[in-house]
Amino acid sequence: MDSKQDLEKQVMMAARDQGLSSILFRNAIARKLGLNITDSQCLSLLGIKGVCSPKELAHYTGLTTGSTTAMLDRLEKADFIRRKPNPNDRRGVLVEISEQWQVTAGPLVVGIQKAQFDLLARYSKAELVTIADFLIGFTKNVQEQTERIEESLS
């Protein structure tokens, strides 16, 4: 039987591998659709958050404001995003994913979504509580460490 320490190592390695596999999956979708990696990162963030400001997208992708504008121009031309006025800033805009992106990307992610829901169905309610607690805590730890690094850059 594995020791607790062995199991902790397995979980850490699995979490690392999950992060890598997510990047590879997103990159495969980007290649399939003829997108560059940064455009794909932008669309992924919008898919998660729903709506973002260009500044948020620049921060997430690591692009300058000028490069972010060029990226948004490309994605808008491809009909993958929409810009809309920011109701809280009359000079600002917000960016959201378009229906066309959902139609285009949907068939590429339906398989993984089904596989992940099938995987989750194998676990009891109590096990899902534990899994959710771990993932939330793991993500919070990464976010806190990212913020510390970002603050040290200032």
BATI-137089 format. One line per field, with one value per atom (N, C-alpha, C, O): residue in three letters; x negated, z negated, y negated; atom name; residue number from 1. Coordinates in steps of 0.001 Angstrom, whole numbers, plus 524288, in hexadecimal, padded with zeros to 5 digits. Layout:
# residues N
res (ALA;...);
X (X;...);
Z (Z;...);
Y (Y;...);
atom (CA;...);
n (NUM;...);
//
This chain:
# residues 154
res (MET;MET;MET;MET;ASP;ASP;ASP;ASP;SER;SER;SER;SER;LYS;LYS;LYS;LYS;GLN;GLN;GLN;GLN;ASP;ASP;ASP;ASP;LEU;LEU;LEU;LEU;GLU;GLU;GLU;GLU;LYS;LYS;LYS;LYS;GLN;GLN;GLN;GLN;VAL;VAL;VAL;VAL;MET;MET;MET;MET;MET;MET;MET;MET;ALA;ALA;ALA;ALA;ALA;ALA;ALA;ALA;ARG;ARG;ARG;ARG;ASP;ASP;ASP;ASP;GLN;GLN;GLN;GLN;GLY;GLY;GLY;GLY;LEU;LEU;LEU;LEU;SER;SER;SER;SER;SER;SER;SER;SER;ILE;ILE;ILE;ILE;LEU;LEU;LEU;LEU;PHE;PHE;PHE;PHE;ARG;ARG;ARG;ARG;ASN;ASN;ASN;ASN;ALA;ALA;ALA;ALA;ILE;ILE;ILE;ILE;ALA;ALA;ALA;ALA;ARG;ARG;ARG;ARG;LYS;LYS;LYS;LYS;LEU;LEU;LEU;LEU;GLY;GLY;GLY;GLY;LEU;LEU;LEU;LEU;ASN;ASN;ASN;ASN;ILE;ILE;ILE;ILE;THR;THR;THR;THR;ASP;ASP;ASP;ASP;SER;SER;SER;SER;GLN;GLN;GLN;GLN;CYS;CYS;CYS;CYS;LEU;LEU;LEU;LEU;SER;SER;SER;SER;LEU;LEU;LEU;LEU;LEU;LEU;LEU;LEU;GLY;GLY;GLY;GLY;ILE;ILE;ILE;ILE;LYS;LYS;LYS;LYS;GLY;GLY;GLY;GLY;VAL;VAL;VAL;VAL;CYS;CYS;CYS;CYS;SER;SER;SER;SER;PRO;PRO;PRO;PRO;LYS;LYS;LYS;LYS;GLU;GLU;GLU;GLU;LEU;LEU;LEU;LEU;ALA;ALA;ALA;ALA;HIS;HIS;HIS;HIS;TYR;TYR;TYR;TYR;THR;THR;THR;THR;GLY;GLY;GLY;GLY;LEU;LEU;LEU;LEU;THR;THR;THR;THR;THR;THR;THR;THR;GLY;GLY;GLY;GLY;SER;SER;SER;SER;THR;THR;THR;THR;THR;THR;THR;THR;ALA;ALA;ALA;ALA;MET;MET;MET;MET;LEU;LEU;LEU;LEU;ASP;ASP;ASP;ASP;ARG;ARG;ARG;ARG;LEU;LEU;LEU;LEU;GLU;GLU;GLU;GLU;LYS;LYS;LYS;LYS;ALA;ALA;ALA;ALA;ASP;ASP;ASP;ASP;PHE;PHE;PHE;PHE;ILE;ILE;ILE;ILE;ARG;ARG;ARG;ARG;ARG;ARG;ARG;ARG;LYS;LYS;LYS;LYS;PRO;PRO;PRO;PRO;ASN;ASN;ASN;ASN;PRO;PRO;PRO;PRO;ASN;ASN;ASN;ASN;ASP;ASP;ASP;ASP;ARG;ARG;ARG;ARG;ARG;ARG;ARG;ARG;GLY;GLY;GLY;GLY;VAL;VAL;VAL;VAL;LEU;LEU;LEU;LEU;VAL;VAL;VAL;VAL;GLU;GLU;GLU;GLU;ILE;ILE;ILE;ILE;SER;SER;SER;SER;GLU;GLU;GLU;GLU;GLN;GLN;GLN;GLN;TRP;TRP;TRP;TRP;GLN;GLN;GLN;GLN;VAL;VAL;VAL;VAL;THR;THR;THR;THR;ALA;ALA;ALA;ALA;GLY;GLY;GLY;GLY;PRO;PRO;PRO;PRO;LEU;LEU;LEU;LEU;VAL;VAL;VAL;VAL;VAL;VAL;VAL;VAL;GLY;GLY;GLY;GLY;ILE;ILE;ILE;ILE;GLN;GLN;GLN;GLN;LYS;LYS;LYS;LYS;ALA;ALA;ALA;ALA;GLN;GLN;GLN;GLN;PHE;PHE;PHE;PHE;ASP;ASP;ASP;ASP;LEU;LEU;LEU;LEU;LEU;LEU;LEU;LEU;ALA;ALA;ALA;ALA;ARG;ARG;ARG;ARG;TYR;TYR;TYR;TYR;SER;SER;SER;SER;LYS;LYS;LYS;LYS;ALA;ALA;ALA;ALA;GLU;GLU;GLU;GLU;LEU;LEU;LEU;LEU;VAL;VAL;VAL;VAL;THR;THR;THR;THR;ILE;ILE;ILE;ILE;ALA;ALA;ALA;ALA;ASP;ASP;ASP;ASP;PHE;PHE;PHE;PHE;LEU;LEU;LEU;LEU;ILE;ILE;ILE;ILE;GLY;GLY;GLY;GLY;PHE;PHE;PHE;PHE;THR;THR;THR;THR;LYS;LYS;LYS;LYS;ASN;ASN;ASN;ASN;VAL;VAL;VAL;VAL;GLN;GLN;GLN;GLN;GLU;GLU;GLU;GLU;GLN;GLN;GLN;GLN;THR;THR;THR;THR;GLU;GLU;GLU;GLU;ARG;ARG;ARG;ARG;ILE;ILE;ILE;ILE;GLU;GLU;GLU;GLU;GLU;GLU;GLU;GLU;SER;SER;SER;SER;LEU;LEU;LEU;LEU;SER;SER;SER;SER);
X (7FCAE;80000;7FC84;7F86B;7FE39;7FB48;7FB98;7FFAD;7F740;7F733;7F9E6;7FAB9;7FB39;7FDA6;7FA03;7FBC8;7F4FB;7F128;7F105;7F0A1;7F156;7F17C;7F666;7F632;7FAC1;7FFAD;7FF82;80177;7FD2F;7FCA4;7F966;7FAB7;7F530;7F1F4;7F50E;7F4AB;7F823;7FB5C;7FF3C;80005;8019F;80561;802A3;8049F;7FE22;7FB3C;7F9A6;7FA18;7F7D6;7F657;7FB21;7FADC;7FF77;8043E;80635;80809;805D6;80781;80407;805EC;7FEF8;7FB4F;7FC8E;7FCBC;7FD68;7FE9C;803CD;80462;8078E;80C96;80BD1;80E13;808A8;80795;80514;8068F;80148;7FEB1;80278;80271;805B6;8095A;80D5E;80F16;80EDE;81283;81007;81291;80B0F;8084B;807E9;808E8;8067C;80601;80B44;80B81;80F77;814AD;81627;81805;8154E;8167F;8132B;81517;80E32;80ACB;80C90;80C41;80E67;81055;8151D;8159B;81899;81D31;81B74;81D7E;817B0;815B9;8138E;814C8;81053;80E21;81273;8124D;81642;81A9C;81D87;81F55;81DFE;820FB;81D94;81F89;81885;81501;8141A;81314;8147B;813A7;80E31;80BEB;80C20;8073D;80889;80D08;80483;80540;8079E;80AEB;805FC;807FE;80DC5;810CA;80F57;814E1;81801;81C4B;815D5;81864;818DE;81CE7;814C0;814F8;81955;81C4A;819B2;81DAE;82322;82675;82406;82920;82A58;82ED9;82662;82734;828E7;82C90;8263B;827AB;82D3A;83047;82E82;833CC;837D7;83C29;8366A;839EF;83AFD;83F3C;8371F;837AD;83A72;83E21;838A8;83AA0;83F86;84293;8404C;844D7;843B6;84455;84210;840FD;83C04;83B3B;838AC;833CF;832CB;834B7;82FC5;82DD8;828E7;8265B;82786;82291;81DEB;81A24;81E24;819E0;8193E;814DC;81D9A;81D5B;81AFD;817CD;81C91;81A8C;814B5;811C7;81306;80D78;80A68;8063C;80C7C;809DC;80979;8055A;80DBC;80DE7;80A45;807AA;80A18;806F5;80153;7FDF3;80047;7FB07;7F9D0;7F54C;7FDCD;7FD0A;7FD1A;7FF39;7FAC2;7FB39;800B6;80393;8022F;80766;807F3;80C16;803D5;8040E;804A8;807BE;801B8;80225;80773;8099A;80989;80EBE;812CE;8164C;81262;81609;815AC;819B0;810F6;81043;812A6;8151D;811EC;81436;81A2A;81CB1;81C60;8220E;82416;82848;8212A;822AD;822ED;8269E;81F04;81EEF;82393;82634;8248C;828C7;82E19;831BF;82E8C;8337F;8345C;838B8;8303C;83098;8322F;83513;8304C;831B8;83726;8390A;839A2;83ED4;83ED7;842BA;83A76;83A27;83B46;83C79;83AE4;83C0C;83F64;83FEE;8419B;84466;84252;8413B;841CD;840AC;845CE;848FA;8468C;84B45;849CE;845EF;84CD3;84B96;84B9F;84ECB;84810;847D3;84BA3;84AE4;84FAE;8538F;85156;853AF;84CD3;84A6D;84624;843F3;844F0;840CA;8422A;8417B;84415;8461E;841FF;84358;83D03;838E1;836E9;8340A;83869;8365A;839D8;83E5B;837A0;83A9B;839EF;83643;83D87;83D32;83D1A;83F11;83ADC;83A4D;83D1D;83CA0;84010;842B1;8423C;84147;842ED;842B4;847A4;84BD6;84724;84BA8;84E21;84BCD;852C5;85565;8523B;8520F;84FB9;84CA3;84832;84710;845AB;84186;843C0;84166;8483F;84AA2;84C01;84B4D;84DF0;84F2B;84A2F;84A25;84612;84124;83E47;83C7A;83DD7;83AD4;83DFA;83BC1;84310;84664;84565;8449D;84566;8447E;83F20;83E71;83B58;83617;835A0;83217;83928;838CF;83D07;83CD7;840CE;84517;84318;8452A;83F26;83D10;83A96;83B91;8375E;834D0;838CE;8385C;83CAE;840B3;84397;8447F;8450A;847C4;84442;845FF;83F58;83BB8;83B0A;83AC2;83AC6;83A0A;83EF3;83E8E;84395;84861;848F9;84AC9;8476E;84789;843D8;84525;83F48;83B8E;83DE5;83D9B;8402F;8427E;846E3;847A0;849CC;84E29;84C59;84F81;84769;8454F;844B9;8441B;844EA;843CE;848CA;84CA8;84899;84D00;84D39;84998;85183;85216;84DC5;84B86;84C9D;84886;84331;8401C;84219;83D1E;83CC6;8389E;8411B;84121;84030;83DA4;84235;84126;83B47;83914;838C6;8331E;8301A;82C6C;831A6;82F00;82F90;82BC2;8344C;83535;831FA;82FA4;831D5;82EBB;82904;82680;826F2;8217A;82073;81CC9;823AD;822C0;8233E;82030;82707;827AA;822EC;820D3;8213C;81CA9;817B0;81479;81700;81264;81222;80E05;8169C;816E2;815D2;8130D;817FA;81710;81142;80F28;80EAF;80916;80604;80290;80748;8048F;80595;801FB;80A72;80BBE;808C5;806C0;8087F;805B3;7FFEB;7FD9D;7FD8E;7F804;7F70A;7F30D;7FAA9;7FA3F;7FA65;7F753;7FDFC;7FE5D;7F957;7F79C;7F6FD;7F21A;7EDCC;7EAD8;7ED7D;7E981;7EA9E;7E70C;7EF8B;7F101;7EFB2;7EDB9;7F0D9;7EFB3;7E9D4;7E82B;7E6B5;7E111;7DECC;7DA62;7E1CE;7E00B;7E0CB;7DE46;7E436;7E571;7E146;7E1B5);
Z (80000;80000;80000;7FD7E;802D4;8031F;7FDF9;7FB70;7FC79;7F7C9;7F906;7FD8F;7F4EF;7F5AE;7F8D3;7FC3A;7F7B5;7FA86;80056;803B0;80186;806FC;809B8;80E31;806FA;80940;80A19;80E0A;8066C;8071A;80BF6;80EED;80CCA;81176;81666;81A4B;81636;81ABD;81C0B;8209B;8180A;818E2;81B28;81ED0;8190F;81B1C;820CE;82403;82210;82772;82B04;82F67;82929;82C49;82D39;8317F;82949;829ED;82DE3;83124;82D9B;83167;836E8;83A9D;83761;83C7B;83E9C;84354;83B23;83CDA;83F2C;8433C;83CA7;83EBC;8441C;847AA;844AC;849C1;84DEA;85257;84C7B;8505C;8520A;85687;84E82;84FF3;853E5;8579A;85311;856BE;85C10;86014;85C1E;8610E;863DC;868A5;860E7;86335;865B8;86A26;862E1;864FD;869CC;86D97;869AD;86E2A;872E6;87750;87209;8765C;878E1;87DAA;875B1;877CC;87AE7;87F21;878C8;87B89;880E1;884CD;8810D;88618;889D5;88E77;887DD;88B1D;88D97;89208;88AB8;88C9A;88EFF;8907D;88F5D;891B8;88E67;89073;88941;885A2;88353;88303;881B9;87ECF;8790A;87761;8761B;8709D;86D68;86A0A;86E66;86B6C;86C86;868F0;8717A;872C6;86FF2;86E02;86FBD;86D14;8673A;864E4;864D7;85F44;85E48;85A85;861A3;86120;86159;85E11;86531;865C9;86135;85F91;85F24;85A89;855D8;85314;854F5;85094;8513D;84D85;855F3;856E0;85621;85441;85799;856CE;85112;84F9E;84DD4;84833;8459D;8429C;846CA;8441E;84698;843F3;84B98;84E40;850C5;8557F;84DA3;84F81;84CDD;84832;84FDB;84DB7;8502F;8546C;84D78;84FC9;852E1;851D2;856A4;85962;855A8;8568F;85181;84DB1;84B07;84A55;8498A;84739;84B0A;8498B;84FF5;853EA;854C1;85578;854AA;85537;850AC;85172;84BFB;84765;847CF;846C6;84950;8499D;84DDA;84D12;85243;856A4;85674;85914;8535D;85320;85798;85867;85A7F;85EEF;85D32;85915;8605D;85F91;8612B;86383;85FEC;8616F;8675D;86974;86A15;86FCB;8722F;875CB;8702C;8721F;870C9;873CE;86C42;86ACE;86E97;8703A;86FFB;873CE;878F7;87B57;87ABF;87FAC;87F3F;882ED;87AC7;879F4;87A25;87CAE;87775;87773;87CE7;87E66;87FDF;8854B;8886C;88B64;887CA;88A97;8890C;88C61;883F4;88212;88386;8847A;883B3;8855A;88B31;88CDE;88E40;893EA;89505;898B9;891CC;89262;8902B;89088;88DE7;88B88;886C0;885AE;883E1;87F2C;87A39;87628;87A88;87606;877C3;87C68;873DF;874B3;870C6;86C47;8728B;86EFB;86E0C;87199;86934;867F1;86427;86156;8640E;8607F;85AD0;8593D;857D6;85245;84F8A;84FB3;84D0E;84A8E;845F8;84455;843EB;83F83;84121;83DD8;84636;84831;84DCF;8515A;84E9E;853CB;85816;85CB1;856AB;85A9D;85B42;85EF1;857BC;857C5;85AA2;85BDE;85BA7;85E0A;85ACF;857C0;85B92;8595D;85DEB;86225;85D0E;86121;85F50;85AD2;862E7;861B3;86652;86ABD;8653A;8694A;86C96;86A99;87195;87514;87597;87423;877A2;878B6;87CB5;87C6E;8806D;88465;881E9;8839C;87DE9;87B4A;878C0;8790B;8764B;873BF;877BF;876B8;87C44;8806F;88288;883A7;8830D;88531;88151;882C1;87C6C;87887;875EC;8741F;875B2;872FB;8747C;8710D;8798B;87B0F;87976;878ED;878B3;8773A;87168;86FCD;86E42;8689A;8667E;861EF;869BB;867D7;865E7;86218;8686E;866C1;8616A;85E27;86074;85B5B;8571E;852B7;85868;85485;852E1;84E3D;856B6;85576;85246;84E68;853DA;850FB;84B58;847C3;84A91;84542;841F2;83D55;84444;8414B;8400A;83BD1;843BB;842AE;83E2F;83ADC;83E12;839D9;834A0;830C2;8348A;82FAD;82DBA;82902;83149;82FC4;82CB8;82A11;82D09;82A3A;82462;8215B;822C5;81D54;81A4F;81C73;8153E;811C2;810B2;811E8;80E70;80CF7;8092B;809BD;8055D;8017F;8042B;802E7;807D4;80A9C;80DF0;80E56;8104E;8136E;8100A;811BF;80B4C;807A6;806A6;806A0;805D4;804E1;809B1;80944;80E36;8130F;813F6;8153D;8134D;81404;8101F;8118D;80B3C;8073D;808CD;8085E;80A9A;80C42;810CD;810A0;814DA;81979;8183C;81A2D;8150E;81388;81067;81167;80CAA;80982;80CB9;80C03;8103C;8139A;81707;8178E;8195D;81CB1;81990;81B67;814E0;81189;81044;81061;80F14;80DF5;812A0;811FE;81748;81BFE;81CD3;81E11;81C25;81CD2;818F5;81A66;81416;81022;81169;810E2;81311;81467;81949;819B0;81CF4;821AB;8202A;82224;81CA8;81ADA;81829;818EE;8150A;81262;81660;815D3;81A54;81E64;82140;8222B;822B1;82574;8223D;8244A;81D19;819AE;81953;818E9;8197A;8191B;81E0F;81E05;8224C;8272F;8271C;82A16;823C1;823A0;820E4;82071);
Y (804A4;80000;7FB22;7FB04;7F72E;7F24C;7EF58;7EF38;7ECFB;7E9B9;7E486;7E328;7E1BC;7DC98;7D914;7D62D;7D954;7D624;7D79C;7D42F;7DCA7;7DE65;7DC59;7DA97;7DC9E;7DAB6;7D4D2;7D2DF;7D1FB;7CC47;7CB12;7C785;7CDFB;7CD39;7CE71;7CBA6;7D2A3;7D404;7CFA9;7CE5C;7CD74;7C936;7C472;7C208;7C314;7BE8C;7BF6E;7BBDF;7C410;7C53D;7C52C;7C33A;7C746;7C751;7C1C4;7C08A;7BE6D;7B8F9;7B639;7B33B;7B73A;7B4F6;7B6E1;7B3D2;7BBFB;7BE3F;7BC31;7BB78;7BB43;7B91F;7B3BC;7B27F;7B088;7AB4F;7AB93;7A8B1;7AF0B;7AFAC;7B1AC;7AFCC;7B57A;7B7A0;7B38B;7B38F;7B012;7ABDD;7A826;7A673;7A6EA;7A384;7A62D;7A3B9;7AB26;7ADFA;7AE6A;7AE01;7AF3F;7AF8A;7AA50;7AA2B;7A611;7A0E2;79FBF;79D7F;7A148;7A06E;7A39C;7A1B9;7A863;7AB9C;7A913;7A90A;7A6FA;7A444;79F7D;79E6E;79CA0;79801;79986;79707;79D9F;79F53;7A10A;79FC1;7A3E8;7A5C7;7A135;7A198;79CE0;7985F;7941D;78FFB;7951D;7914B;78C7C;78841;78D1C;788C1;7891C;78D56;784AB;784E9;785CE;78567;78703;7887C;78409;784FB;77F4A;77AD0;779F6;778E2;77A6F;779F4;77E2E;77D31;782D8;7872C;78628;78752;783FA;782A2;77EAE;77F2C;77AD4;776CA;77939;77812;77C8F;77F0C;782A4;78308;78542;78896;7855D;786CD;780FF;77DA8;77B94;77B85;779E4;777FD;77C51;77B59;7810A;78573;7867C;78837;7856B;78642;781A4;7825D;77CEF;77846;775F9;7735C;776E9;774BB;76F7E;76EDD;76BC2;76677;76485;7655F;761EB;75FBD;75A71;7593C;7575F;7528C;753CE;757BE;75092;75167;75173;75449;74E5F;74E44;75393;7556E;75604;75B39;75F24;7626A;75EC7;7625D;76185;76544;75C9B;75B74;75DD2;76014;75D4D;75F7D;7656B;767AB;767F0;76DA3;76FBC;773B3;76D23;76F09;76D26;76F58;76916;766E5;76332;761C1;761A8;75E25;75875;75728;7551C;74F7F;74DDC;750EE;7490E;74742;7470B;74853;74571;74545;74AA7;74B66;74E66;753C5;75621;75931;754B0;7569B;75484;75762;74F95;74D53;7503F;7516C;75170;75452;759C8;75BA6;75C54;76182;76138;7646E;75D5E;75CCD;75B8B;75D5A;75879;75765;75C76;75D48;75FE3;764EA;7684B;76A8F;7689B;76BF0;769D3;76CCF;764B2;76254;76339;76460;762B1;7639E;7694A;76A52;76CF8;77278;77399;77801;76FB0;7701B;773B5;77655;773D0;776F4;773DA;77620;76EAB;76B57;766BA;76599;7641F;75F2D;75B4A;75C9B;75683;75230;74F66;74EBA;74DCA;74AD4;7467C;746EF;74254;73E04;73FD2;74312;73DA6;73EC6;73B19;7365A;73D28;739BF;73692;732B6;73834;73578;731AB;72EED;7317F;72E1C;72CB4;72FE2;72800;726A4;726C3;72705;72694;726F8;72C8D;72DB1;73001;73554;7392B;7380C;73DB8;741EF;746DF;74767;74A66;74F9C;7536D;75240;757E8;75BD7;760C5;76269;76313;767FF;76BAF;76A0C;77097;7749F;77450;77312;7756D;77544;77AAD;77EA0;77AC3;77FB4;782DD;787A9;78024;782DA;785F6;78A50;783C8;786AB;78B98;78FC8;78B10;78F91;793CE;79873;79231;795E7;79878;79D26;79576;79767;79AE9;79F21;79935;79C22;7A06E;7A44B;79FD2;7A39D;7A944;7AC8A;7AA82;7AFFA;7B20E;7B6C9;7AE9A;7B04D;7B187;7B45D;7AF6B;7B041;7B3E1;7B566;7B548;7B88D;7BDD6;7BFEC;7C004;7C514;7C4DD;7C841;7C0EA;7C086;7BF39;7C11C;7BC0A;7BAD5;7BFC7;7C0A8;7C302;7C7E3;7CB7A;7CDC1;7CC01;7CF64;7CD8F;7D0C0;7C868;7C660;7C731;7C87F;7C66F;7C76A;7CD3C;7CEA5;7D09D;7D63E;7D796;7DAD0;7D524;7D604;7D446;7D71D;7CFA6;7CDA8;7D12C;7D1B7;7D38C;7D6EC;7DBBC;7DE35;7DD16;7E1A0;7E0A1;7E450;7DBAE;7DA50;7D935;7D74F;7DA72;7D953;7D378;7D08E;7D1DD;7CC62;7CAC3;7C68D;7CDFE;7CCC4;7CC5E;7C8E7;7CFDE;7CFA2;7CAAF;7C84C;7C92C;7C463;7BF95;7BBE1;7BF9D;7BB4E;7BAF2;7B6AC;7BF5E;7BF77;7BDA9;7BA97;7BF8D;7BE09;7B82B;7B585;7B628;7B08A;7AD62;7A96E;7AF19;7AC65;7AC3E;7A82B;7B09A;7B0CB;7AD11;7A9F5;7AD61;7AA25;7A454;7A12A;7A2F0;79D73;79BA5;7976F;79EC2;79D61;79D35;799B3;7A0EE;7A124;79C47;799D9;79AE2;79640;79152;78DD9;790F9;78C6B;78BE1;7878E;7902E;79004;78DE7;78A9E;78FCD;78DFB;78829;7853A;7867C;780F1;77D8A;7796B;77F38;77C23;77BBF;7778F;78001;77FE3;77C97;779EF;77CC8;7797C;773BC;7709B;77259;76CEE;76B34;766C9;76E95;76D42;76C25;76865;76F66;76E85;76979;76662;76890;763C5;75EE7;75B07;75F34;75ABA;759C0;75541;75DD2;75D26;75AAD;758C5;75AB5;7584C;75269;74F99;7508E;74AF3;747DD;74318);
atom (N;CA;C;O;N;CA;C;O;N;CA;C;O;N;CA;C;O;N;CA;C;O;N;CA;C;O;N;CA;C;O;N;CA;C;O;N;CA;C;O;N;CA;C;O;N;CA;C;O;N;CA;C;O;N;CA;C;O;N;CA;C;O;N;CA;C;O;N;CA;C;O;N;CA;C;O;N;CA;C;O;N;CA;C;O;N;CA;C;O;N;CA;C;O;N;CA;C;O;N;CA;C;O;N;CA;C;O;N;CA;C;O;N;CA;C;O;N;CA;C;O;N;CA;C;O;N;CA;C;O;N;CA;C;O;N;CA;C;O;N;CA;C;O;N;CA;C;O;N;CA;C;O;N;CA;C;O;N;CA;C;O;N;CA;C;O;N;CA;C;O;N;CA;C;O;N;CA;C;O;N;CA;C;O;N;CA;C;O;N;CA;C;O;N;CA;C;O;N;CA;C;O;N;CA;C;O;N;CA;C;O;N;CA;C;O;N;CA;C;O;N;CA;C;O;N;CA;C;O;N;CA;C;O;N;CA;C;O;N;CA;C;O;N;CA;C;O;N;CA;C;O;N;CA;C;O;N;CA;C;O;N;CA;C;O;N;CA;C;O;N;CA;C;O;N;CA;C;O;N;CA;C;O;N;CA;C;O;N;CA;C;O;N;CA;C;O;N;CA;C;O;N;CA;C;O;N;CA;C;O;N;CA;C;O;N;CA;C;O;N;CA;C;O;N;CA;C;O;N;CA;C;O;N;CA;C;O;N;CA;C;O;N;CA;C;O;N;CA;C;O;N;CA;C;O;N;CA;C;O;N;CA;C;O;N;CA;C;O;N;CA;C;O;N;CA;C;O;N;CA;C;O;N;CA;C;O;N;CA;C;O;N;CA;C;O;N;CA;C;O;N;CA;C;O;N;CA;C;O;N;CA;C;O;N;CA;C;O;N;CA;C;O;N;CA;C;O;N;CA;C;O;N;CA;C;O;N;CA;C;O;N;CA;C;O;N;CA;C;O;N;CA;C;O;N;CA;C;O;N;CA;C;O;N;CA;C;O;N;CA;C;O;N;CA;C;O;N;CA;C;O;N;CA;C;O;N;CA;C;O;N;CA;C;O;N;CA;C;O;N;CA;C;O;N;CA;C;O;N;CA;C;O;N;CA;C;O;N;CA;C;O;N;CA;C;O;N;CA;C;O;N;CA;C;O;N;CA;C;O;N;CA;C;O;N;CA;C;O;N;CA;C;O;N;CA;C;O;N;CA;C;O;N;CA;C;O;N;CA;C;O;N;CA;C;O;N;CA;C;O;N;CA;C;O;N;CA;C;O;N;CA;C;O;N;CA;C;O;N;CA;C;O;N;CA;C;O;N;CA;C;O;N;CA;C;O;N;CA;C;O;N;CA;C;O;N;CA;C;O;N;CA;C;O;N;CA;C;O;N;CA;C;O;N;CA;C;O;N;CA;C;O;N;CA;C;O;N;CA;C;O;N;CA;C;O;N;CA;C;O;N;CA;C;O;N;CA;C;O;N;CA;C;O;N;CA;C;O;N;CA;C;O);
n (1;1;1;1;2;2;2;2;3;3;3;3;4;4;4;4;5;5;5;5;6;6;6;6;7;7;7;7;8;8;8;8;9;9;9;9;10;10;10;10;11;11;11;11;12;12;12;12;13;13;13;13;14;14;14;14;15;15;15;15;16;16;16;16;17;17;17;17;18;18;18;18;19;19;19;19;20;20;20;20;21;21;21;21;22;22;22;22;23;23;23;23;24;24;24;24;25;25;25;25;26;26;26;26;27;27;27;27;28;28;28;28;29;29;29;29;30;30;30;30;31;31;31;31;32;32;32;32;33;33;33;33;34;34;34;34;35;35;35;35;36;36;36;36;37;37;37;37;38;38;38;38;39;39;39;39;40;40;40;40;41;41;41;41;42;42;42;42;43;43;43;43;44;44;44;44;45;45;45;45;46;46;46;46;47;47;47;47;48;48;48;48;49;49;49;49;50;50;50;50;51;51;51;51;52;52;52;52;53;53;53;53;54;54;54;54;55;55;55;55;56;56;56;56;57;57;57;57;58;58;58;58;59;59;59;59;60;60;60;60;61;61;61;61;62;62;62;62;63;63;63;63;64;64;64;64;65;65;65;65;66;66;66;66;67;67;67;67;68;68;68;68;69;69;69;69;70;70;70;70;71;71;71;71;72;72;72;72;73;73;73;73;74;74;74;74;75;75;75;75;76;76;76;76;77;77;77;77;78;78;78;78;79;79;79;79;80;80;80;80;81;81;81;81;82;82;82;82;83;83;83;83;84;84;84;84;85;85;85;85;86;86;86;86;87;87;87;87;88;88;88;88;89;89;89;89;90;90;90;90;91;91;91;91;92;92;92;92;93;93;93;93;94;94;94;94;95;95;95;95;96;96;96;96;97;97;97;97;98;98;98;98;99;99;99;99;100;100;100;100;101;101;101;101;102;102;102;102;103;103;103;103;104;104;104;104;105;105;105;105;106;106;106;106;107;107;107;107;108;108;108;108;109;109;109;109;110;110;110;110;111;111;111;111;112;112;112;112;113;113;113;113;114;114;114;114;115;115;115;115;116;116;116;116;117;117;117;117;118;118;118;118;119;119;119;119;120;120;120;120;121;121;121;121;122;122;122;122;123;123;123;123;124;124;124;124;125;125;125;125;126;126;126;126;127;127;127;127;128;128;128;128;129;129;129;129;130;130;130;130;131;131;131;131;132;132;132;132;133;133;133;133;134;134;134;134;135;135;135;135;136;136;136;136;137;137;137;137;138;138;138;138;139;139;139;139;140;140;140;140;141;141;141;141;142;142;142;142;143;143;143;143;144;144;144;144;145;145;145;145;146;146;146;146;147;147;147;147;148;148;148;148;149;149;149;149;150;150;150;150;151;151;151;151;152;152;152;152;153;153;153;153;154;154;154;154);
//
